Structures are given as C-alpha cells and as structure tokens.
Amino acid sequence: MSRVLETKRREPLSGETRSAVIFLHGYGANGADLIGLADPLAEHLPDTLFLSPDAPEACAGAPFGFQWFPISWIDGSSEEESRQGLYRAADDLNAYLDGVMVDEDLLPEQVMIFGFSQGTMMSLHVLPRREDPVAGICAFSGRLLEPDLLTDEVRSRPPVLLVHGDQDDVVPIQSLPATATALQEAGWEDVYAHVMKGTGHGIAPDGLQVALAFMRDRLGYS
C-alpha cells in the first residue's frame, strides 16, 4: 500500500484550476521548502495550482526533514536499501500523481513536475515509466538514476528541462550532460538545458526564469 504524502498547496490566483505544478523537494527538506516558489511564479501562471508534498520517509541525515529514499554515503545505508527505497517511493509518487489528477480533474498534459536534487531524481525515474506523458519536467540539480534501464522501461517521453549550477558541490554539473545524453539515447526529442553560472546546489533567478518560460509554453500560456 502506498504511503500518503502530506502536501502544501497554493490555489490558483484566478480561482480556476486549469493546470498544476507539483514540486518535489530534495533530500532532508520538506514540502514547505519549495512551495514558496509559487509566489514569484503564480502571477505568470494564474490558472495553475501549486502542490508540494513531503517525501514519504523521515530523513536520517536531517532529523527534521524528509527523504524519498536513503543515500548510502550520507546515512550509511546499503546500495540495495537505497534501491528498494527508490522503488517504494516511486510507488508512492505514482499513487500521489494519480490522486492529484482525479481530485483536481486534470489530465496528465495539464500537470508539470518541478524537481530539485533528489526530487529531480524521482521525477526522471518515475515520469518516463508512466503511460501518459505529463506536460513536462523541470529538473533542477539532479541526475538520472539507473540510466542503463531507461531504454527498456520507458513508456512516455515528456519534455525535460535540465537546470544545474556550475558550482554545484553536491550533485556535480557533469550530471547534466550525462542525463541529457541518456535521455536522447532513450529516444527523447525534447530535452533542453540551462547552466546557472556561479551557482552551487540551489535555484538561481536565471534558472527560475528559464523554468517559468518552459512551464508557460508547455501549460498553454504562450
């Protein structure tokens, strides 16, 4: 049985939900960490609902935060524990996405995923394995897990925007071209990239602007 993901939400400025952006936070954070991005985005996406769930597990490496799955070099878990954690969290996220689309009466093409770090890893693992493509994935400061399995397991190819800081000391910038190459080799046509110069493991204003333009285009605002 999937675990329930507690969620922060911001209603559309217009009062009418025509699309949704779902934020997936990084390791040791929580839904509140990214929901604040709704403030600068909402005026440009007035018919969009913003949702930001907590990951399903308490985080051993950050006692007041959450994790999607264990990270061995931080918490001492084994590679197998990390892998099984990923698969269990994927089930949770799939159930969550299904619930959002039913509860909010949205189609997959009306839903945008915005991941950061471990949330990006979840996004790039889960969404290509769903039957119907979402509007797109904004993938900040993460990487593609298990790239060797993607070609055999892919079911849909939503547009992907990869954004990364060139000073990232948590997930190296080299993850961006490696992820782009793996996606293209698995048949993706819509892969875009933006490097945030002088930025570490975070979201800089220029990266957010690029993501906003991507979201407006894919959600039918422009």
N, C-alpha and C positions, 0 to 999 in steps of 0.2 A: 504494500500500500504506500502511495506517495505521501510525503510529508507536506503539511500546509505551510506556505511561505507567507509570513506576516508582511504587509505591504503599506508603504507610504504612498499617498496619491494626491495629485493636484488636478482639479477639474478643469475642463476647457474654458478659456476666457469667454468664448462666445456662448457658453451654456449648452452647446450641442456637440456631441462626440461623433466625429467623422473619422477619426484615426487615433492611434495610441502610440506613445513611445514608452518602451519598457527598459529601464536602467538595470544593469546587472553589475553590482559593485565588486570590488576587489577583495583579496584575502585580508581578513582581520577588520574589515569595515562593516557597514550595515546599510540598509536602505536609505537612511537619512543622509548618508554621505554624498549621494548623487542627486537626490530629489531637489536640492537647491538649484540645480542646473535648469529646472523648469522655469525659474524666474526670468532669466535672460532669453529663454527660448520661446516662452508662451506667446509673447506679442507677435512673433513671426509665424507661430503655428496655433492660431486662435481656436481651431476646432479640434485640437489634439488633447487627449487625456494623457497625463504622465503618471506612470506607476514605477515604484522602486521597491522590490521585495527584498527582505532579508534572506541571505543564503540559509540553507537548512540546518547547518551544524554550528554549535559553539566552536570558537576558534582557540585551539590550544596555544597558538603563538601570539594571540591577542585576546586576553581574557574577557574583554567587554565587546568583542566583535564576533563576526561570523565567517564561516568558510564554506565554499562549495565542495571542496574535497581537501584532504590533508596534503601538505607539501613536505616531502621527506627531509630536505636539507634544513627546514625550519623547525619542524616538530618531532623529528626522529622516527616518523612512520616509515614503513617499508614501501617499495615501489608497488607491490601488489595491493597494499592498503590504499595507496593513492589512486590506483587504477579502479579499484572497486568503489571507492568514494566518488570518483568521476561518474561511473556508470549509474550509481544510485542517484546522484544529484541530477543527472540527465533525465532520469525518470521523473523526478520531482519537477524539473523545469518544464518538461513536456506536458505534464498534468496541469501545471500552472498556466501555461500558454493556452491550452485547450479551454481551461476555465475562463480566462480573460475573454477569449473570443466569443464564448457562449454568453457570459454575463453581460458583456458590453455590446453584444450584437455586432461584432466586427469580423470581417473576412481577413485571411492571412495577409493579403496585399494592402490592408489598411494598418498593419502593425509594423513598427520599426523597432529594432533592437539596438540598444546603445550599451556596449560593454566596456568595462575598464579592467585591465590586468587579468585577474583570474575570471572576472566576468566576461572578458573577451574570449578567454579560452573556452568557457562554457558555451558562448554564442557560436563560435566557429565549430565546436564539436556537435552541438545539438541541432542547430537550424538546418544544415545541409542534409541531415538524416530524417527530416520531416517531409511528408509527401508534398505539401503545398508550400511554395516559396513565400516568405514574408516580403514586405516592401524593401527591406534592406537591413544591413548590419553595419553599424558604426563601431569599429573595432579599435579601441584605444589601448596602446601599451601592453599588448598581449602577444600570443603566438598560437599557432595551430598545433594541437596535440594529436599524436598518432597520425601524422600525415601519410604514412605508408598504407593506412587502411581506408583513406578517404575515397579513392577511385572506385573501390569495390562497394562501398557503403553509401555513397552519395545518392540522394533521391530528389533533391532540388538544389538549384544554384541561385540563391538570392544575390542581388548586387552587394558587394562588400567594399567598404571604405576603410583602409588601414591607416591609422594615425599613430605616430610614435615620436617621442622626444629623442634627439640625437645625443643627449647626455644621460640617458636612462641607465642607471647602475643596478636596477632590479631585474628588468627584462631587457636584454641588450637590443640595440637598434637593428642588429643583424637579423633579428626575428622577423622584421617587416619584409625584406626581400625574400627570405626563406618561405614565409607564409604565402606571399604573392605567387611565387613560383609553384608551390604545391597546389594552390587553388587553380592556377592556369593549367597545370598538368592534369588536373581532375576535370577539366572541361569548362571552367568559368570563363565567361567573356567580359563580365562587368566587375572588374577589380580596379580600384583606384587607391592612390596612396598620397599621403601628405606627411612630410617630416617637419616637426616643430623644432626649429633651431634654437639651441641654448636651453632646451627644456629637459628636465630629468623625468622621473616617473610620475607624471602628472598630466593635467589637461590645461594647455595654454590657450589664451584667447584666439590665436590664429587657428588652432586646431578645432576649436568650438565653432568658429565661423565657417570653416570648410564643412564640418559635420552638419551645420544648420542648412547650408545650401544643398547638400546631398539629401537631407531629410525633406526639405521643401519640395525638391524635384520629385522624389520617389513617393511622397504622400499626396502629390497632386496640387500643390500650392503654386507652382510656377510652370 
